[in-house]
């Protein structure tokens, strides 16, 4: 596909130079829809490819210059050019030209053009956020605009230009719209944005905790459970080696949650976080007037509140168990909770109450089962369960059935099911076995009766004593010969059933068999106030050098993925506009015309140098690799597998990598000097060595994804080149797999 870049550039040049018939013009703009399609194709082919992108720079500049005609269709082409410029390998002159055109859009009084300008500016800041600095006041005005679509797009722009200097102001703006917004889709998007930038740029742990509490209160059920889990893990593990600082942060969290628990209405996700933190660290409380007994009473009172999720009460009962067990408390409120909920219809809550009641009888065992601050300790598990051997032996001697593993139970269940099915089919249901062909009774056993076939009735002579040849009726002589006594009507034997001896007839009624059951989405502020807001929002992006994405708060373990993915690159974003993606050819598709034929279609003036080159080149083979509009994202287009027992390519986006990075516990890293000067060459080497999918290349950083075969567990690679030094991070679920992938990559880079 990369070889087609000169052909597409030549076609676009001919269109821009009005070398098509006038029938293709629209408002004096030559074939605008063909220009849009070609620009979209070029943006895909130039992604992370400097050589291919350099061939597009001249035609992109010419296309933007000729499209600036003041008509709407020209604005469409300019916007497509901006999108293409921000996706291909960056060029400073083109970025300046794109920023100049976007400035005209965003400064327009037309809301449609202003919306287009904000959208284009959001894409430009992905390359360099400094281009947004000159539009500070316009961005602030768009935040106060009554147009909801423009306001949403401006919030997205703020999210993309966030840095450590303006993170607090941007978060305040997003939370304000989260508090006042009513659209569920907007609120969910705002929750994700606030969570992401707070995770990446939080100045300290206390600010992060308060921000997440506000999001929990306002977002409620829109907050994913992983966010709450990451916050609890941050409180438990801390962020640095200074245990005194970590303990101080836990004390701050306990005091904060005690004050929040006084509120009568809280969302379930926040109640779960509060219950866990207080259950683990309530003894650190320094709030005046709160003893451990008071905290237990407050938790017990919270159990009786109206809660949406049944599991939330389980969190509260577990917190009560920990406090009572660790401190040997005698609490009547905890006893009342056990009494009220040990007969609950929720089996999990019922079981917790019974366990609580039994453990209270042996305080020493309760303290051992529920130790203080042990959430981060490893649990030693005996997989063979040797301590149960004597118990199992006694039961077997008493006649109990031996234990069957999962495969044995499945096979036994299958055999029992098959036998029961045959037995049930034999005893009940419809019988589809054909009846035996009946025989005609012999003469004299019964009185003779007329026998009729299905199509030709045959009359037989009746016995002299019975006149039953037809139904009785009134006639001229009375009711069937009134002079004679009426003979009692004899019941005629029914004709025998039709024989069902053929297989065809039997199979035709197979639809009668019972089928197996199958199991069944304000007032306008003064200008000085606006200037202060703009200065706060655009802090840290005064120069056109990308700001360092550093933070005074050391990244915590649960949020390491987002931080590592975002460092050193203003382009990376967990959400936002479509990120550049590598083009993968689609196999088995109808081949388009060759490059030479395509030039002939547009050669209206005898050809040019570009045309001659295209014609001289031999036509490509009939293969679907030349079809640029069909992108195959399946594994069939992936490179050949080099390690069949380890990894396979995993088709994901940068946003999906950012969402799953923090969930993978095992990490391996490699730092070494390298001779690679291009990130494209480096990622190609890693892709071939580990059999992974190239997700994205941003400057001197690259991301690749694979799946652990034969399953689907993800494995991510993040590589960064800086001054001849390579930093490689590998994340997956199992430490052994991460080590093997690291060895593969190290061998390839040796």
MIVEX-822517 format. One line per 3 residues: their letters; for each residue x, y, z of C-alpha. Coordinates in steps of 0.25 Angstrom, whole numbers, plus 5000, padded with zeros to 4 digits. Example, Ala and Ser with C-alpha at 12.3 -4.5 7.8 and 13.67 -1.06 7.14 Angstrom:
as> 5049,4982,5031 | 5055,4996,5029
//
This chain:
xxx> 5000,5000,5000 | 5011,5010,5003 | 5016,5009,4988
xxx> 5002,5015,4984 | 5005,5028,4991 | 5012,5035,4979
xxx> 5000,5030,4971 | 4989,5036,4980 | 4997,5049,4981
xxx> 4998,5050,4966 | 4983,5048,4965 | 4980,5058,4976
xxx> 4989,5068,4969 | 4982,5067,4956 | 4968,5069,4963
xxx> 4973,5081,4970 | 4979,5087,4957 | 4965,5086,4950
xxx> 4969,5075,4940 | 4956,5068,4942 | 4944,5072,4933
xxx> 4935,5084,4939 | 4924,5074,4941 | 4932,5069,4954
xxx> 4932,5084,4960 | 4923,5088,4972 | 4922,5103,4974
xxx> 4935,5104,4966 | 4942,5094,4975 | 4948,5082,4966
xxx> 4942,5069,4971 | 4942,5072,4986 | 4937,5058,4990
xxx> 4948,5052,4983 | 4958,5061,4990 | 4952,5057,5003
xxx> 4954,5042,5000 | 4968,5044,4995 | 4972,5052,5008
xxx> 4966,5041,5017 | 4974,5031,5010 | 4987,5039,5010
xxx> 4985,5041,5025 | 4985,5026,5027 | 4997,5023,5019
xxx> 5005,5034,5025 | 5003,5030,5039 | 5016,5028,5046
xxx> 5023,5028,5033 | 5033,5039,5030 | 5037,5035,5016
xxx> 5022,5034,5012 | 5018,5047,5019 | 5029,5055,5012
xxx> 5023,5052,4999 | 5010,5058,5003 | 5015,5071,5009
xxx> 5014,5079,4996 | 5001,5075,4991 | 4994,5077,5005
xxx> 4999,5092,5005 | 4994,5094,4991 | 4981,5087,4994
xxx> 4979,5096,5006 | 4982,5109,4998 | 4973,5106,4986
xxx> 4961,5102,4996 | 4962,5115,5003 | 4950,5121,4994
xxx> 4940,5125,5005 | 4930,5114,5002 | 4926,5103,5011
xxx> 4931,5092,5002 | 4945,5099,5003 | 4944,5099,5018
xxx> 4941,5084,5017 | 4954,5081,5009 | 4962,5090,5019
xxx> 4957,5082,5031 | 4961,5069,5024 | 4975,5075,5021
xxx> 4976,5079,5036 | 4972,5064,5040 | 4982,5059,5030
xxx> 4993,5068,5035 | 4991,5064,5050 | 4991,5049,5047
xxx> 5003,5048,5037 | 5018,5050,5042 | 5018,5064,5047
xxx> 5024,5076,5039 | 5025,5090,5046 | 5022,5098,5034
xxx> 5009,5090,5031 | 5005,5091,5046 | 5006,5106,5045
xxx> 4998,5106,5033 | 4987,5097,5039 | 4987,5106,5052
xxx> 4985,5118,5043 | 4973,5113,5036 | 4967,5107,5049
xxx> 4969,5121,5055 | 4959,5127,5045 | 4949,5116,5048
xxx> 4949,5118,5063 | 4949,5133,5062 | 4936,5133,5053
xxx> 4923,5137,5057 | 4917,5125,5050 | 4914,5114,5061
xxx> 4917,5103,5050 | 4930,5109,5047 | 4934,5111,5061
xxx> 4930,5097,5065 | 4939,5092,5053 | 4950,5101,5058
xxx> 4949,5095,5073 | 4949,5081,5067 | 4961,5084,5058
xxx> 4969,5091,5070 | 4966,5079,5079 | 4974,5070,5068
xxx> 4985,5080,5067 | 4988,5081,5082 | 4990,5066,5081
xxx> 5003,5069,5073 | 5007,5082,5081 | 4998,5088,5091
xxx> 5004,5102,5090 | 4996,5105,5078 | 4984,5106,5087
xxx> 4990,5118,5095 | 4987,5129,5085 | 4972,5125,5086
xxx> 4970,5126,5101 | 4959,5136,5102 | 4951,5129,5090
xxx> 4952,5116,5098 | 4947,5122,5110 | 4935,5129,5103
xxx> 4932,5115,5097 | 4931,5109,5111 | 4920,5119,5114
xxx> 4913,5118,5100 | 4898,5113,5101 | 4901,5104,5089
xxx> 4902,5090,5096 | 4910,5084,5085 | 4920,5095,5084
xxx> 4921,5094,5100 | 4924,5079,5099 | 4934,5080,5088
xxx> 4941,5091,5096 | 4941,5082,5109 | 4948,5072,5100
xxx> 4958,5082,5096 | 4961,5085,5110 | 4963,5071,5113
xxx> 4973,5069,5102 | 4981,5081,5106 | 4982,5078,5121
xxx> 4996,5078,5127 | 5002,5078,5142 | 5001,5093,5142
xxx> 4986,5095,5139 | 4980,5081,5144 | 4973,5087,5156
xxx> 4966,5098,5148 | 4962,5088,5137 | 4957,5078,5147
xxx> 4948,5089,5153 | 4942,5092,5140 | 4939,5078,5137
xxx> 4933,5075,5151 | 4924,5088,5149 | 4918,5082,5137
xxx> 4917,5069,5143 | 4909,5075,5155 | 4900,5083,5146
xxx> 4898,5074,5134 | 4886,5065,5132 | 4890,5057,5120
xxx> 4895,5043,5124 | 4904,5041,5112 | 4911,5055,5115
xxx> 4912,5051,5130 | 4918,5038,5127 | 4928,5044,5118
xxx> 4932,5055,5128 | 4934,5044,5139 | 4944,5037,5130
xxx> 4951,5050,5126 | 4952,5055,5141 | 4957,5041,5145
xxx> 4967,5040,5134 | 4974,5054,5136 | 4973,5053,5151
xxx> 4980,5040,5150 | 4991,5045,5141 | 4994,5059,5146
xxx> 4989,5059,5161 | 4998,5069,5169 | 4997,5060,5182
xxx> 4990,5049,5188 | 4981,5057,5196 | 4976,5065,5184
xxx> 4974,5052,5177 | 4965,5046,5188 | 4956,5058,5189
xxx> 4954,5059,5174 | 4951,5044,5174 | 4941,5046,5185
xxx> 4934,5057,5178 | 4933,5049,5165 | 4927,5037,5173
xxx> 4917,5046,5179 | 4913,5053,5166 | 4915,5041,5157
xxx> 4909,5030,5165 | 4907,5018,5157 | 4914,5024,5145
xxx> 4927,5021,5152 | 4933,5008,5148 | 4937,4998,5160
xxx> 4951,4998,5155 | 4953,5013,5159 | 4948,5010,5173
xxx> 4957,4998,5174 | 4969,5006,5170 | 4966,5017,5180
xxx> 4966,5006,5191 | 4979,5000,5186 | 4985,5014,5187
xxx> 4981,5016,5201 | 4986,5002,5205 | 5000,5002,5197
xxx> 5003,5017,5197 | 5012,5023,5187 | 5026,5023,5192
xxx> 5036,5017,5201 | 5033,5027,5212 | 5024,5019,5222
xxx> 5022,5031,5230 | 5016,5039,5218 | 5007,5027,5215
xxx> 5002,5026,5229 | 4999,5041,5229 | 4991,5039,5216
xxx> 4983,5028,5222 | 4980,5036,5234 | 4975,5047,5224
xxx> 4966,5037,5217 | 4960,5032,5230 | 4957,5046,5235
xxx> 4951,5050,5221 | 4942,5038,5221 | 4937,5039,5235
xxx> 4932,5053,5231 | 4926,5048,5218 | 4919,5036,5226
xxx> 4911,5047,5233 | 4903,5050,5221 | 4890,5042,5220
xxx> 4890,5040,5205 | 4903,5034,5198 | 4904,5026,5185
xxx> 4907,5011,5187 | 4921,5011,5181 | 4926,5022,5191
xxx> 4920,5014,5203 | 4928,5002,5199 | 4941,5010,5199
xxx> 4937,5017,5212 | 4934,5003,5218 | 4947,4997,5214
xxx> 4956,5008,5218 | 4949,5009,5232 | 4950,4994,5234
xxx> 4965,4994,5231 | 4970,5007,5237 | 4959,5013,5247
xxx> 4969,5013,5258 | 4976,5024,5251 | 4965,5034,5253
xxx> 4968,5047,5259 | 4955,5053,5258 | 4950,5059,5272
xxx> 4938,5052,5278 | 4940,5039,5270 | 4944,5026,5278
xxx> 4944,5012,5272 | 4931,5009,5278 | 4925,5022,5271
xxx> 4931,5018,5258 | 4925,5004,5259 | 4911,5010,5263
xxx> 4912,5019,5251 | 4915,5007,5241 | 4904,4999,5248
xxx> 4894,5011,5245 | 4899,5012,5231 | 4895,4997,5229
xxx> 4880,5001,5231 | 4880,5012,5220 | 4874,5010,5207
xxx> 4884,5004,5198 | 4883,5000,5183 | 4893,4988,5183
xxx> 4892,4977,5192 | 4907,4975,5192 | 4909,4988,5199
xxx> 4903,4983,5212 | 4913,4972,5211 | 4924,4982,5211
xxx> 4919,4989,5224 | 4917,4976,5231 | 4931,4972,5228
xxx> 4936,4985,5233 | 4929,4983,5246 | 4935,4969,5247
xxx> 4949,4975,5245 | 4947,4986,5256 | 4941,4976,5266
xxx> 4951,4965,5264 | 4963,4974,5264 | 4960,4982,5276
xxx> 4951,4972,5284 | 4939,4981,5285 | 4926,4978,5291
xxx> 4916,4985,5282 | 4901,4984,5283 | 4899,4991,5270
xxx> 4908,4980,5263 | 4900,4969,5270 | 4887,4976,5265
xxx> 4892,4975,5251 | 4895,4961,5252 | 4881,4958,5258
xxx> 4874,4965,5247 | 4882,4960,5235 | 4885,4946,5238
xxx> 4872,4942,5232 | 4874,4951,5220 | 4870,4946,5206
xxx> 4883,4951,5201 | 4892,4938,5203 | 4905,4946,5203
xxx> 4900,4955,5214 | 4894,4944,5222 | 4907,4936,5222
xxx> 4915,4948,5226 | 4906,4949,5238 | 4907,4935,5242
xxx> 4922,4935,5241 | 4922,4948,5249 | 4914,4941,5260
xxx> 4922,4929,5261 | 4936,4936,5261 | 4931,4945,5272
xxx> 4931,4933,5281 | 4946,4931,5279 | 4953,4945,5279
xxx> 4967,4939,5278 | 4963,4932,5265 | 4956,4945,5260
xxx> 4968,4953,5262 | 4976,4943,5254 | 4966,4942,5243
xxx> 4964,4957,5242 | 4978,4963,5244 | 4981,4978,5244
xxx> 4986,4985,5231 | 4988,4971,5224 | 4981,4974,5211
xxx> 4995,4975,5204 | 5001,4962,5210 | 5002,4950,5202
xxx> 4993,4938,5206 | 5000,4925,5207 | 4991,4914,5201
xxx> 4992,4899,5202 | 4987,4895,5188 | 4987,4880,5192
xxx> 4979,4882,5206 | 4987,4872,5213 | 4980,4876,5226
xxx> 4967,4870,5221 | 4973,4856,5219 | 4968,4850,5232
xxx> 4955,4856,5230 | 4953,4850,5216 | 4958,4837,5220
xxx> 4948,4836,5231 | 4936,4840,5222 | 4941,4830,5212
xxx> 4941,4819,5222 | 4927,4823,5226 | 4922,4821,5212
xxx> 4923,4835,5206 | 4925,4836,5191 | 4939,4840,5187
xxx> 4942,4853,5181 | 4941,4855,5166 | 4949,4866,5159
xxx> 4942,4876,5149 | 4945,4867,5137 | 4940,4854,5144
xxx> 4927,4861,5149 | 4925,4867,5135 | 4926,4853,5128
xxx> 4918,4846,5139 | 4907,4857,5137 | 4907,4855,5122
xxx> 4905,4840,5123 | 4894,4841,5133 | 4887,4852,5125
xxx> 4888,4843,5112 | 4883,4831,5120 | 4871,4839,5126
xxx> 4868,4845,5112 | 4867,4831,5106 | 4858,4826,5118
xxx> 4849,4838,5117 | 4848,4837,5102 | 4844,4822,5104
xxx> 4834,4825,5115 | 4827,4838,5111 | 4825,4848,5100
xxx> 4820,4845,5086 | 4822,4831,5080 | 4827,4832,5066
xxx> 4828,4817,5064 | 4819,4812,5053 | 4807,4803,5057
xxx> 4807,4789,5052 | 4798,4788,5039 | 4785,4783,5043
xxx> 4778,4771,5037 | 4764,4771,5032 | 4755,4762,5041
xxx> 4750,4749,5035 | 4736,4747,5030 | 4726,4743,5041
xxx> 4734,4748,5053 | 4726,4761,5052 | 4714,4765,5044
xxx> 4718,4769,5030 | 4719,4784,5028 | 4722,4793,5016
xxx> 4737,4795,5014 | 4742,4807,5007 | 4756,4811,5002
xxx> 4761,4825,5002 | 4758,4828,4988 | 4749,4817,4982
xxx> 4737,4812,4991 | 4734,4798,4990 | 4720,4793,4994
xxx> 4718,4779,4999 | 4705,4771,5001 | 4700,4773,5015
xxx> 4694,4761,5023 | 4679,4759,5021 | 4675,4762,5035
xxx> 4681,4776,5036 | 4677,4788,5027 | 4688,4798,5030
xxx> 4692,4802,5016 | 4689,4817,5019 | 4684,4827,5029
xxx> 4670,4827,5033 | 4661,4838,5028 | 4647,4843,5026
xxx> 4641,4839,5013 | 4627,4837,5006 | 4625,4824,5013
xxx> 4629,4830,5027 | 4642,4828,5035 | 4649,4817,5028
xxx> 4637,4808,5025 | 4628,4811,5037 | 4620,4798,5034
xxx> 4632,4791,5039 | 4638,4792,5053 | 4650,4801,5054
xxx> 4663,4793,5055 | 4673,4798,5065 | 4684,4805,5058
xxx> 4697,4797,5059 | 4710,4804,5060 | 4719,4802,5048
xxx> 4733,4798,5051 | 4743,4809,5048 | 4752,4807,5036
xxx> 4766,4802,5040 | 4777,4813,5042 | 4786,4816,5030
xxx> 4799,4808,5031 | 4811,4816,5034 | 4822,4807,5029
xxx> 4831,4816,5020 | 4843,4824,5025 | 4838,4836,5017
xxx> 4825,4837,5024 | 4832,4835,5038 | 4842,4846,5035
xxx> 4831,4856,5030 | 4825,4857,5044 | 4839,4859,5050
xxx> 4835,4873,5053 | 4825,4868,5064 | 4837,4864,5073
xxx> 4839,4873,5085 | 4851,4882,5082 | 4862,4884,5092
xxx> 4860,4897,5099 | 4870,4908,5095 | 4875,4918,5105
xxx> 4870,4931,5102 | 4888,4994,5103 | 4901,5132,5138
xxx> 4902,5145,5135 | 4914,5148,5126 | 4926,5151,5134
xxx> 4935,5163,5133 | 4946,5163,5124 | 4957,5163,5135
xxx> 4950,5150,5141 | 4951,5143,5127 | 4965,5147,5126
xxx> 4968,5141,5140 | 4961,5128,5136 | 4968,5127,5122
xxx> 4982,5129,5129 | 4978,5118,5139 | 4973,5108,5128
xxx> 4985,5111,5118 | 4996,5110,5129 | 5008,5102,5125
xxx> 5006,5104,5110 | 5011,5117,5107 | 5022,5112,5098
xxx> 5022,5103,5086 | 5030,5093,5093 | 5022,5081,5098
xxx> 5021,5082,5113 | 5027,5071,5122 | 5016,5062,5127
xxx> 5022,5062,5141 | 5015,5062,5154 | 5020,5064,5168
xxx> 5012,5052,5172 | 5019,5039,5169 | 5010,5030,5161
xxx> 5003,5019,5169 | 5003,5005,5165 | 4988,5004,5160
xxx> 4990,5017,5151 | 5004,5013,5146 | 4999,5009,5133
xxx> 4993,5022,5129 | 5005,5030,5134 | 5015,5022,5127
xxx> 5007,5022,5114 | 5006,5037,5115 | 5020,5042,5119
xxx> 5028,5050,5110 | 5017,5051,5099 | 5007,5061,5098
xxx> 5000,5053,5087 | 4996,5041,5096 | 4982,5042,5102
xxx> 4973,5031,5108 | 4962,5037,5101 | 4959,5047,5090
xxx> 4960,5048,5075 | 4963,5036,5067 | 4978,5032,5069
xxx> 4987,5029,5057 | 4986,5014,5054 | 4995,5005,5045
xxx> 4989,5001,5032 | 4987,4986,5030 | 4984,4981,5016
xxx> 4971,4974,5014 | 4973,4960,5008 | 4964,4953,4998
xxx> 4957,4965,4992 | 4955,4970,4978 | 4967,4977,4973
xxx> 4965,4991,4968 | 4971,4996,4955 | 4986,4998,4954
xxx> 4993,5011,4957 | 4995,5012,4942 | 4980,5011,4938
xxx> 4977,5021,4949 | 4986,5031,4943 | 4980,5028,4929
xxx> 4966,5032,4934 | 4970,5045,4939 | 4980,5048,4927
xxx> 4973,5059,4920 | 4985,5067,4915 | 4994,5056,4909
xxx> 5000,5052,4923 | 5011,5058,4932 | 5024,5053,4938
xxx> 5016,5046,4949 | 5007,5040,4939 | 5018,5034,4931
xxx> 5025,5028,4943 | 5012,5022,4947 | 5010,5016,4933
xxx> 5024,5011,4932 | 5022,5003,4944 | 5017,4989,4942
xxx> 5003,4986,4948 | 5003,4980,4961 | 4998,4965,4963
xxx> 4983,4963,4964 | 4983,4964,4979 | 4975,4970,4990
xxx> 4987,4977,4996 | 4985,4989,4986 | 4971,4992,4991
xxx> 4973,5003,5001 | 4959,5005,5006 | 4958,4991,5011
xxx> 4965,4989,5024 | 4967,4976,5030 | 4967,4976,5045
xxx> 4967,4961,5047 | 4979,4952,5050 | 4980,4946,5036
xxx> 4987,4959,5032 | 4997,4958,5044 | 5011,4954,5041
xxx> 5015,4939,5042 | 5016,4934,5056 | 5030,4932,5061
xxx> 5027,4927,5075 | 5014,4918,5074 | 5014,4915,5088
xxx> 5015,4929,5094 | 5008,4941,5087 | 4999,4945,5076
xxx> 4995,4959,5071 | 4984,4966,5078 | 4976,4976,5071
xxx> 4973,4988,5081 | 4974,5003,5081 | 4982,5012,5089
xxx> 4970,5016,5098 | 4968,5001,5101 | 4983,4999,5104
xxx> 4982,5011,5114 | 4969,5005,5120 | 4975,4991,5122
xxx> 4990,4995,5126 | 4987,4997,5140 | 4980,4984,5142
xxx> 4992,4975,5138 | 5000,4973,5151 | 5013,4967,5145
xxx> 5023,4977,5139 | 5037,4975,5133 | 5046,4986,5128
xxx> 5059,4987,5120 | 5068,4999,5119 | 5080,4998,5109
xxx> 5088,5006,5099 | 5083,5003,5085 | 5087,5007,5071
xxx> 5073,5009,5066 | 5070,5023,5062 | 5056,5022,5057
xxx> 5044,5017,5066 | 5038,5011,5053 | 5050,5002,5051
xxx> 5050,4998,5066 | 5036,4994,5067 | 5037,4986,5054
xxx> 5048,4978,5061 | 5040,4976,5073 | 5027,4973,5065
xxx> 5035,4962,5058 | 5042,4956,5070 | 5030,4955,5079
xxx> 5019,4953,5069 | 5010,4965,5074 | 5001,4976,5067
xxx> 5007,4990,5065 | 4996,4999,5072 | 5002,5013,5070
xxx> 5015,5020,5068 | 5016,5035,5074 | 5029,5042,5071
xxx> 5040,5033,5078 | 5030,5024,5086 | 5023,5012,5081
xxx> 5012,5003,5087 | 5010,4988,5083 | 4999,4978,5088
xxx> 4999,4963,5088 | 4991,4952,5094 | 4996,4940,5102
xxx> 4993,4927,5094 | 4985,4919,5093 | 4976,4929,5102
xxx> 4973,4944,5101 | 4981,4950,5112 | 4987,4963,5108
xxx> 5002,4966,5107 | 5006,4980,5104 | 5019,4986,5100
xxx> 5023,5001,5102 | 5036,5005,5096 | 5043,5019,5096
xxx> 5056,5024,5089 | 5063,5036,5095 | 5078,5040,5092
xxx> 5081,5025,5087 | 5075,5019,5100 | 5064,5009,5099
xxx> 5053,5008,5111 | 5045,4996,5109 | 5033,4992,5118
xxx> 5025,4979,5117 | 5012,4977,5124 | 5003,4964,5125
xxx> 4996,4956,5136 | 5007,4945,5138 | 5021,4949,5142
xxx> 5026,4936,5135 | 5020,4941,5122 | 5026,4955,5124
xxx> 5040,4950,5126 | 5039,4941,5114 | 5035,4952,5105
xxx> 5046,4961,5111 | 5056,4950,5107 | 5050,4950,5093
xxx> 5051,4965,5091 | 5065,4965,5098 | 5070,4954,5088
xxx> 5065,4962,5076 | 5071,4975,5081 | 5085,4969,5084
//
